[in-house]
Amino acid sequence: MRGRSSLSVPQRELIAAFVSALNQSKFCVAEHVENASLTGVNQDVFQQLLADIETAPVRPKLKPLLKFAKKLTLQPDCVAQQDVDAIFEAGWDEKAFRDTVAISALMNLANRLASGFGIEVGRHKNPYNVRRGRRSQG
């Protein structure tokens, strides 16, 4: 999230928080909305993005990336060449496209891990009281 990219840190945090919000991952939303706000992103934008990307107060150039991240998250089998073309037509390069895919995939994984392990905001350690050293059967 902090390496070299065509996307700024605020843009990457915006995508991460947006994907987490789509997945209803309260822990990851809280973490990435806070990170995004620390980089200057207005917290109100997230609810507006969830309601309608087209009318949300983000730069038009960013909207194809957000639409792509949403489709990749909620309808991965529906991602098509036209979704990728829209990103390049908006002026983004290959690195921005790849970073959007990577951020979306990473957040989808992190969201499911947080949900699966029961990680909640303010409750980071062993929330399900899983015994150390015990292996699952199966």
Secondary structure, 3 states (H helix, E strand, C coil): CCCCCCCCHHHHHHHHHHHHHHCCCHHHHHHHHHHHHHCCCCCCHHHHHHHCCCCCCCCHHHHHHHHHHHHHHHCHHHCCHHHHHHHHHCCCCHHHHHHHHHHHHHHHHHHHHHHHCCCECCECCCCCCCCCCCCCCC
